[in-house]
Amino acid sequence: MTKKIIVVLSLVFILGSSQLQLDRAKAQVTNQNLISNPSVEIANATNTAPVNWQTSQWGTLTATYSYPKTGAQDGTRSLKVAINSYSNGDAKWYFTPVTAKPGVEYYFSDWYKATVSSEVVVRFTDSLGNEKFLWLGTVAKSTTWAKTGFQFIAPSDAATMTVYHLINSVGNLQTDNFLLRQSETLIITDNVPNNSLEQTNDGSEPMSWRKENWGTNTASFSYLNTGHTGSHSAKVQLTKYTSGDAKWGYAPQPVIPGGDYRFTDYYQSNVLTHVVVRVIDNAGIEKYLGLINAEPSTTWKKYTDTFSVPIDAKQITVLHFISAVGYLVTDDYSVLPYQIHGFDQGMVSLTFDDGWEDNYTSVLPLLTQYGFKSTQYYATTYIQEQSDEIYKIQAFAAAGHEIGSHSITHPYLTKLTIANMDKELSQSKSYLESLVGVGKVTEFASPYGDYDSRVIGEIQKYYRSHRSTDEGFNSKDNFNIYNLRVQNMTNTTSLAQFQEWIRKAQADKTWLIIVYHRIGENPDQFETAPADFNAQMQYLYQSGLAVKTVGQALDAVLSQIQ
């Protein structure tokens, strides 16, 4: 039987399923709505306001309050506040404060319509009458009834609390059907809170999960009453798309710095979807690790991939997201420690994308100094536009470096027709071979790391291998010659992190592929300063780790793959 970790404040217990069912039954009895008259149906003696509710405002503004008898979300009555002139402050209806339990997590929701954005704030009062305010979030305007939902923890000195859904600009806000209750005890299974999405505070969304959306697109989120297992799953759908993505995301969880993990979920989708690991480091800075893509599947399909977290990682969330018009449904998440199965020896391949002219002077001499051979992936349009730079490619080839293709024009291959995709693949190969020799360009790296099964099928016609930008180490257990994994170098990659990659490849006997772009001064995000590159190459040389081109490394590992 799977054990489930129950988190209650600072205490951790392990309960069997029978005990868990008992606890849930108790919670259903005791965990009632703390707000009296939550649907505001019970009016006072003068019928001008609901029992247990009052109004409040501050600042320089003109506000009016009403208690409509029609147009409610639930029943016949609702609350309305309108601001007619505004300089500062806010206005709101609020319920009579209720008892707050310090350190306890609560859930608040209401329904609203508003002509402007509004805000939700909790007001706590301690035993001495001192007030403290906790901002929960900004709520977008809506011409139809929409629902809010927030979780929060009462501070250690809280005695009472009430919640303000307030308006602070010219416009109006109508509210109804309020809920405030203690959150259900959150269950963390396989290092994911509420991993099967079964726990919910009010049936409208899963506990400890939130809707995430950025960019230019139109997204809708649903909490379904069907699932891969149990009775719930989460759906996100894009009806319009220009940029960005949308996904459900769970609360970040602690990890072992530098540790190896396997992520699994089950999903349905009608378009290609993607998975990334959001890493929060010790300084609170976010970074992202790309994992393999998830091919469309209209029936439940298992997704699984492995990854290694950086040495400065503190917490992670694994996000399965959609970035095209279509839908994605997910369920049953898992993030578990993983044991890598290595090769006979550790290796590293130094790869360089695009064909930056700077690299002739900033890379080639240093690699020659240390005796390192690299794989140079060229997007040929950059060469053809500057034919006087061709000698630089031939100099790399003459020095024993491998020449690979990175397409002609560096496009998103998944967006091309088969005919245009084949042109990018075949003509870049033939052009490069006209410079360095027929049959010598056998490896391919996809621009932007953009691929799907259709792209891979075309790559197989022309190339021995495909290198993506999906992050990880190549080992016996995850080896895919048409999706070679990498570590992506950026202008913020520390020497300590580079050293950890080298150390880990040696210790686990894996094949580490490092992706560089331009090595030059004033580096952009995916570029590297010469001083940093020099320090990295010096450490690599001193480590003694075998440095091979992609082709040489493939020759070494293919005989070990069963």
C-alpha positions in Angstrom: 0.0 0.0 0.0 1.3 3.4 -0.9 2.1 5.5 2.1 0.9 9.1 2.0 2.5 12.0 3.9 0.1 14.2 5.8 1.3 17.8 6.4 -0.4 19.6 9.4 1.5 22.8 10.3 4.9 21.6 11.4 4.0 18.0 12.2 4.3 15.1 9.7 2.4 11.8 10.1 2.1 8.7 8.0 -1.5 7.3 7.9 -3.0 4.3 6.2 -6.0 4.6 3.9 -8.5 3.6 6.6 -7.3 6.3 8.9 -7.3 8.8 6.1 -10.9 8.1 5.3 -11.8 8.5 9.0 -10.1 11.9 9.1 -11.8 13.0 5.9 -15.2 12.0 7.4 -14.5 14.0 10.5 -13.4 17.0 8.4 -16.7 16.9 6.5 -18.6 17.2 9.8 -16.5 19.9 11.4 -15.2 21.9 8.5 -18.2 24.1 7.8 -18.5 27.6 6.4 -17.3 30.1 9.0 -19.4 32.9 7.5 -22.9 33.4 8.9 -25.4 34.3 6.2 -22.9 33.5 3.4 -25.4 33.9 0.5 -26.7 37.2 2.1 -30.3 36.0 1.8 -31.2 36.9 5.3 -32.0 40.7 5.5 -32.0 43.0 8.6 -35.2 44.5 10.0 -35.2 47.4 7.5 -34.4 45.1 4.5 -31.4 47.4 3.6 -28.6 45.1 4.4 -27.9 41.4 5.1 -27.6 40.2 8.7 -23.9 39.8 9.7 -22.6 42.2 7.0 -21.5 45.8 7.0 -19.8 48.3 4.8 -16.5 50.2 5.1 -14.5 52.7 3.1 -11.5 55.0 3.5 -9.6 57.6 1.5 -10.9 60.3 -0.9 -13.7 58.7 -2.9 -17.5 58.7 -3.3 -19.1 55.3 -2.8 -22.6 53.9 -2.8 -23.8 50.6 -1.3 -26.8 48.5 -2.3 -28.5 45.2 -1.5 -30.1 44.1 -4.9 -33.2 41.9 -4.8 -32.6 40.4 -8.3 -29.7 39.2 -10.4 -27.9 37.2 -7.6 -25.5 34.3 -8.3 -27.2 32.2 -5.6 -30.8 32.9 -4.4 -32.2 36.3 -4.9 -29.9 38.7 -2.9 -26.4 40.0 -3.5 -24.1 42.8 -2.4 -23.0 45.8 -4.6 -20.6 48.7 -4.1 -20.0 51.4 -6.7 -17.4 54.1 -6.7 -18.5 57.3 -8.6 -15.4 59.5 -8.0 -12.0 58.4 -6.8 -8.6 59.7 -5.7 -7.4 57.1 -3.2 -8.6 54.4 -0.7 -11.2 51.6 -1.3 -14.7 50.6 -0.5 -16.3 47.2 0.4 -18.9 45.0 2.1 -17.5 42.6 4.7 -18.8 39.9 7.1 -18.6 40.2 10.9 -15.1 38.9 11.9 -14.8 35.2 12.9 -12.4 33.4 15.1 -9.0 32.7 13.5 -6.7 29.8 14.5 -3.0 30.8 14.4 -1.0 28.8 11.9 -4.0 27.1 10.3 -4.6 27.2 6.6 -8.0 28.6 5.3 -9.8 28.7 2.0 -11.9 31.7 0.9 -14.0 32.1 -2.2 -16.9 34.2 -3.5 -18.7 34.9 -6.8 -18.5 38.4 -8.3 -19.3 40.6 -11.3 -17.2 43.8 -11.8 -16.7 46.6 -14.3 -13.1 47.0 -13.1 -10.4 44.9 -11.4 -10.9 44.4 -7.7 -8.7 43.0 -4.8 -9.1 40.5 -2.0 -7.5 41.2 1.4 -7.7 39.4 4.7 -7.9 41.6 7.9 -6.6 39.9 11.0 -7.0 41.3 14.5 -4.9 40.1 17.5 -6.0 39.8 21.1 -5.1 43.5 21.8 -7.1 44.7 18.8 -4.1 45.4 16.5 -4.9 44.9 12.9 -2.8 43.1 10.2 -3.6 42.8 6.5 -2.8 40.0 4.1 -3.2 40.7 0.4 -4.5 37.6 -1.5 -4.6 38.9 -5.0 -6.1 41.0 -7.8 -9.3 39.8 -9.5 -9.9 40.6 -13.2 -13.1 42.4 -14.2 -16.0 40.2 -15.4 -19.4 41.1 -17.0 -20.7 37.6 -15.9 -20.6 35.8 -12.6 -17.0 34.6 -12.0 -15.5 32.8 -9.0 -12.5 33.7 -6.8 -10.5 31.2 -4.7 -7.6 31.7 -2.4 -5.8 29.8 0.3 -4.0 31.5 3.2 -2.5 30.8 6.6 -3.5 32.7 9.7 -0.5 34.4 11.4 0.7 33.3 14.8 -0.9 36.2 16.7 -4.3 36.1 14.9 -7.5 36.1 17.0 -10.2 37.1 14.5 -10.4 37.6 10.8 -12.6 38.9 8.0 -12.1 39.1 4.2 -12.4 42.3 2.1 -13.3 41.9 -1.5 -12.8 45.5 -2.3 -12.9 48.0 -5.2 -10.4 50.9 -5.5 -11.3 52.7 -8.7 -14.3 54.2 -10.4 -16.7 51.3 -11.3 -18.8 48.8 -9.5 -18.4 45.4 -7.8 -21.2 42.9 -7.1 -20.6 39.8 -4.9 -22.5 36.8 -3.6 -22.2 33.2 -2.2 -19.2 33.5 0.1 -17.2 30.7 1.6 -14.5 30.7 4.4 -13.4 27.5 5.9 -10.4 25.6 7.2 -8.6 23.9 4.4 -8.7 20.1 4.2 -5.5 18.5 5.4 -3.2 18.5 2.3 -1.8 15.1 1.2 1.6 14.9 -0.4 2.3 11.7 -2.4 5.4 11.0 -4.4 6.7 14.5 -3.7 3.6 16.2 -5.3 0.9 17.8 -3.2 -2.6 16.5 -4.1 -0.9 14.5 -6.8 -4.0 12.8 -8.1 -6.0 16.1 -7.9 -8.7 14.5 -5.7 -8.6 17.0 -2.9 -10.7 20.1 -3.3 -12.0 22.8 -1.0 -15.2 23.4 -2.8 -15.3 21.2 -5.8 -14.3 23.9 -8.3 -10.5 23.4 -8.3 -7.8 21.1 -6.8 -6.1 22.0 -3.5 -2.6 23.4 -3.7 -2.8 23.8 -7.5 -3.1 27.1 -9.4 -3.9 28.2 -13.0 -0.9 29.7 -14.8 -1.1 31.6 -18.0 1.2 34.0 -19.8 1.7 35.5 -23.2 -0.9 36.3 -25.9 -3.5 33.6 -25.9 -7.0 32.7 -24.7 -7.0 30.0 -22.1 -9.8 28.3 -20.1 -9.2 26.0 -17.1 -11.5 23.1 -15.9 -11.5 20.8 -12.9 -13.0 17.7 -14.4 -15.1 15.1 -12.6 -13.3 12.2 -14.4 -9.7 11.2 -14.2 -7.1 8.6 -15.0 -7.6 7.3 -11.5 -10.1 8.6 -9.0 -12.8 11.1 -9.9 -10.8 14.2 -10.9 -8.3 15.6 -13.4 -7.3 19.1 -14.6 -7.9 20.5 -18.1 -6.5 23.5 -19.8 -7.6 24.6 -23.3 -6.3 27.3 -25.7 -8.8 28.6 -28.2 -6.5 31.4 -29.5 -2.7 31.4 -29.5 0.0 33.8 -30.5 2.6 33.3 -27.7 3.2 32.0 -24.2 1.6 29.0 -22.6 -1.0 27.8 -20.1 -0.9 25.1 -17.4 -2.0 23.9 -14.0 0.9 24.1 -11.5 1.3 22.7 -8.0 3.0 24.3 -5.0 6.9 24.0 -5.2 8.4 21.1 -3.2 11.9 20.6 -1.7 14.5 18.6 -3.5 18.0 17.3 -2.9 20.5 19.7 -4.6 22.2 18.0 -7.6 19.8 15.0 -7.2 18.3 12.8 -9.9 14.6 12.4 -10.3 12.0 10.8 -12.5 8.8 12.6 -13.4 5.6 10.8 -14.4 2.1 11.9 -15.2 -0.8 10.7 -17.3 -2.3 13.0 -19.9 -4.7 13.4 -22.8 -4.2 16.1 -25.6 -4.9 16.8 -29.2 -1.7 18.7 -29.8 2.0 18.4 -29.0 2.5 19.5 -25.4 5.7 20.2 -23.3 7.1 19.6 -19.9 9.6 21.7 -17.9 11.0 21.7 -14.4 10.7 25.1 -12.7 13.7 25.3 -10.3 13.8 27.8 -7.4 17.3 28.3 -6.2 18.6 29.3 -2.8 18.4 33.0 -3.8 14.7 32.6 -4.8 15.5 32.9 -8.5 13.6 30.7 -11.0 15.2 28.7 -13.8 13.7 26.1 -16.1 14.9 22.7 -17.3 13.3 21.4 -20.5 12.2 17.8 -20.7 11.1 15.7 -23.6 7.9 16.6 -25.5 4.6 14.8 -25.1 3.0 13.6 -28.3 -0.7 14.0 -28.8 -2.9 11.3 -27.4 -6.7 11.3 -27.2 -6.7 8.5 -24.6 -4.8 8.4 -21.3 -1.1 8.1 -21.9 1.8 7.8 -19.5 4.5 10.5 -19.7 7.8 9.9 -18.0 11.3 11.4 -18.1 14.3 11.8 -15.9 16.2 15.0 -14.9 19.0 16.2 -12.6 18.4 19.4 -10.5 21.1 22.1 -10.2 23.4 22.1 -7.2 21.7 25.3 -5.9 18.2 24.0 -6.3 15.9 24.4 -3.2 12.4 23.6 -4.6 10.9 22.4 -7.9 7.6 22.2 -9.7 7.2 20.1 -12.8 4.9 21.8 -15.3 3.1 20.1 -18.1 1.9 22.9 -20.4 0.2 23.6 -23.7 1.4 26.3 -26.2 -0.9 25.8 -29.2 -4.6 25.8 -29.9 -6.0 22.6 -28.4 -6.5 21.0 -25.0 -4.5 19.2 -22.4 -5.8 17.0 -19.5 -3.4 15.8 -16.8 -3.6 13.5 -13.7 -1.6 11.4 -11.3 1.7 13.3 -11.0 4.8 11.7 -9.5 8.4 13.0 -8.8 10.6 10.3 -7.3 14.4 9.8 -6.8 16.1 8.0 -9.7 19.2 5.9 -10.1 21.1 6.5 -13.4 22.7 3.5 -15.2 25.9 4.7 -16.8 28.2 3.5 -19.6 31.7 2.1 -19.4 33.1 5.6 -18.8 32.0 9.2 -18.5 32.4 11.5 -21.5 31.7 15.0 -22.5 30.9 16.6 -25.9 31.4 20.3 -26.5 28.8 21.5 -29.1 28.4 25.0 -30.5 25.2 26.1 -32.3 24.5 28.5 -35.2 28.1 29.2 -36.4 29.1 32.4 -34.7 32.1 34.1 -36.4 33.5 35.1 -33.0 34.1 31.4 -32.2 36.9 31.2 -34.7 39.1 33.4 -32.5 37.5 32.8 -29.1 37.0 29.0 -29.3 39.2 27.3 -31.8 42.6 28.4 -30.3 41.7 27.4 -26.8 40.3 24.0 -27.9 43.5 23.4 -29.8 45.6 24.3 -26.7 43.9 21.6 -24.7 43.5 19.1 -27.5 39.7 19.1 -27.4 37.6 18.3 -30.4 34.1 19.8 -30.7 30.9 19.4 -32.8 30.0 22.6 -34.6 26.3 22.8 -35.7 25.9 25.4 -38.5 22.8 27.1 -39.7 23.9 27.5 -43.3 22.1 30.7 -44.2 24.5 32.6 -41.9 27.5 31.2 -43.9 26.0 31.8 -47.3 25.3 35.4 -46.5 28.9 35.9 -45.5 30.9 33.7 -48.0 34.1 35.4 -46.9 33.7 33.5 -43.6 33.7 30.0 -45.1 37.4 29.6 -44.3 36.5 29.6 -40.6 34.3 26.5 -41.0 37.0 24.8 -43.0 39.6 25.7 -40.3 37.5 23.9 -37.7 37.1 20.9 -39.9 40.8 20.8 -40.8 41.7 20.8 -37.1 39.6 17.7 -36.5 36.4 19.2 -35.3 33.1 17.6 -36.4 30.7 19.7 -38.6 27.0 19.1 -38.0 23.8 20.7 -39.4 21.5 23.2 -37.6 19.2 23.6 -40.7 19.4 26.4 -43.3 17.4 29.3 -41.8 17.0 28.2 -38.1 13.2 27.8 -38.2 10.8 26.1 -35.9 10.7 22.8 -37.7 7.4 21.7 -36.3 5.7 24.6 -38.0 6.9 23.6 -41.5 5.4 21.5 -44.2 7.2 18.2 -44.9 8.6 19.7 -48.2 10.0 22.8 -46.5 11.3 20.7 -43.6 13.1 18.3 -46.0 14.7 21.3 -47.7 16.0 22.6 -44.4 17.4 19.2 -43.6 18.8 18.0 -46.9 20.1 21.3 -48.4 22.0 22.3 -45.3 23.6 18.9 -45.2 24.6 19.0 -48.9 26.0 22.6 -48.6 28.1 21.8 -45.6 29.4 18.6 -47.2 30.4 20.7 -50.2 32.7 22.6 -47.8 34.1 19.8 -45.7 33.6 16.6 -47.7 30.8 14.3 -48.8 29.5 12.0 -46.1 31.1 13.9 -43.3 28.0 15.8 -42.0 26.0 13.1 -40.1 24.7 14.8 -37.0 21.8 17.3 -36.6 20.7 19.7 -33.9 17.2 21.1 -34.1 16.8 24.9 -33.9 15.3 26.0 -30.6 15.2 22.3 -29.6 11.9 22.3 -31.5 10.8 18.8 -32.6 8.0 16.3 -32.7 7.6 12.7 -34.1 7.0 14.1 -37.6 10.3 16.1 -37.4 12.2 13.1 -36.1 10.9 11.0 -38.9 12.4 13.4 -41.5 15.7 13.8 -39.6 16.2 10.0 -39.7 16.2 10.2 -43.5 19.3 12.3 -43.6 21.2 12.1 -40.3 22.6 9.6 -37.9 21.5 11.5 -34.8 19.5 14.4 -33.4 20.5 16.6 -30.6 17.8 18.5 -28.9 17.9 21.1 -26.1 16.1 18.8 -23.6 18.1 18.8 -20.5 19.8 15.9 -18.8 22.6 13.3 -19.1 22.7 10.5 -21.7 22.9 7.1 -20.1 22.0 3.5 -20.9 18.6 3.7 -19.4 17.4 6.9 -21.2 19.5 6.8 -24.4 17.7 7.9 -27.6 20.0 8.6 -30.6 17.3 10.9 -32.0 16.9 12.9 -28.9 20.4 13.4 -27.3 20.1 15.2 -24.0 22.2 18.3 -23.1 23.1 20.9 -20.5 22.4 24.3 -21.9 25.1 27.0 -21.2 23.9 30.5 -20.4 25.5 33.7 -19.4 24.6 33.0 -15.7 25.9 29.4 -15.6 28.3 29.4 -12.7 31.7 27.7 -12.7 30.5 25.6 -9.7 27.5 24.3 -11.8 29.8 23.5 -14.7 32.1 21.7 -12.4 29.2 19.7 -11.0 28.2 18.6 -14.5 31.7 17.3 -15.1 31.9 15.6 -11.7 28.5 14.0 -12.1 29.3 12.7 -15.6 32.5 11.1 -14.2 30.8 9.6 -11.1 27.8 8.3 -13.0 29.7 7.3 -16.2 27.2 9.3 -18.4 27.6 11.2 -21.6 27.4 14.9 -21.0 26.7 17.1 -24.0 27.1 20.8 -23.4 25.5 23.4 -25.7 27.3 26.7 -26.3 26.5 29.4 -28.7 28.6 32.5 -29.1 31.7 32.9 -27.0 32.3 36.6 -26.8 32.2 39.8 -24.8 28.9 41.2 -23.5 27.1 37.8 -23.8 23.4 37.6 -24.3 21.3 34.9 -22.4 22.6 31.9 -24.2 26.1 33.1 -24.8 29.3 32.8 -22.7 32.0 35.3 -21.8 35.5 34.4 -22.9 36.8 34.5 -19.3 34.1 32.1 -18.2 34.8 29.8 -21.2 38.5 29.8 -20.4 37.9 28.8 -16.8 35.5 26.0 -17.8 38.0 24.5 -20.3 40.8 24.7 -17.8 38.7 22.8 -15.3 37.6 20.2 -17.9 41.2 19.6 -18.8 42.3 19.1 -15.2 39.4 16.7 -14.6 40.6 14.2 -17.1 37.1 13.5 -18.4 37.2 12.2 -22.0 36.3 14.8 -24.5 34.7 13.5 -27.7 32.8 14.8 -30.7 29.2 13.7 -30.9 30.1 11.2 -33.6 33.0 9.8 -31.6 30.8 9.5 -28.5 28.1 7.7 -30.5 30.7 5.2 -31.7 31.7 4.5 -28.1 28.2 4.0 -26.6 26.2 2.3 -29.3 27.8 -1.0 -28.7 26.8 -0.8 -25.0 23.1 -0.1 -25.8 21.0 -3.3 -25.7 
